[in-house]
Amino acid sequence: MSPVRRLFWVALGATVGVLVFRSLSRTAAAYSPSGVGRSLSSAVESLRDLADAVREGMDEREQELRAALSGEVEPPENPATPSRSR
């Protein structure tokens, strides 16, 4: 085997070794207590954002319904509801 080919394979092996080591290090860090804590805190923050968005939507819809009940605005027609005209 020529020295150039040997050098190529040694360099390729070293590169693959470094990439595998980095991947395993990241995986180990993700499953460490602090990594799991970061993941959980991120999930909790996402759920809080979702809850805030739902609350805002509920408040908007409640205002629309109150306005419709007070007679300020005509309620929108629901195309899914069949009309009862005879």
Stockholm file with secondary structure:
# STOCKHOLM 1.0

chainA/1-86         MSPVRRLFWVALGATVGVLVFRSLSRTAAAYSPSGVGRSLSSAVESLRDLADAVREGMDEREQELRAALSGEVEPPENPATPSRSR
#=GR chainA/1-86 SS CCHHHHHHHHHHHHHHHHHHHHHHHHHHHHTSHHHHHHHHHHHHHHHHHHHHHHHHHHHHHHHHHHHHHHTSSCCCCCTTSCCCCC
#=GC SS_cons        CCHHHHHHHHHHHHHHHHHHHHHHHHHHHHTSHHHHHHHHHHHHHHHHHHHHHHHHHHHHHHHHHHHHHHTSSCCCCCTTSCCCCC
//
